[in-house]
């Protein structure tokens, strides 16, 4: 049985990865659908505003903090190499660090940066908007599943 400070670290990992999964799930299931239904100029302007607003201390604490927690869990797991849950702990950490945090940096942020460089009412933005919505949402689905899977796998490590 995992206990003590290591238990607390894993519970915080469950909470963080689960919260991030919930945010991403909201975007995948209704936010992007709603934005995609808007005329391109409005959708681009709204998404750019969301991307600026997302970089707040509250969200970054949960998102980046979860990545730090996952990295700490992986390091502590390697150092302590517990008999219980080691595979689950390493898998949960990898799922979040690569499938959520890493994918954000590799797939979603570059698309956000491209969109931010466009004038919302421009023909270029109107042409890019459907591609952006489709691709960004697809990668967001992956981030959602990876974050939720990380939380589930961490819970399994505790059982």
Secondary structure, DSSP 8 states (H G I E B T S, - for coil): ---HHHHHHHHHHHHHHHHHHHHHHHIIIIIHHHHHTS-HHHHHHHHHHHHHHH-SHHHHHHHHHHHHHHHHHHHHHHHH--SSSHHHHHHHHHHHIIIIIIHIIIIIHHHHHHHHTS-TTSHHHHHHHHHHHHHHHHHHHHHHHHHHHHHHHHHHHH-
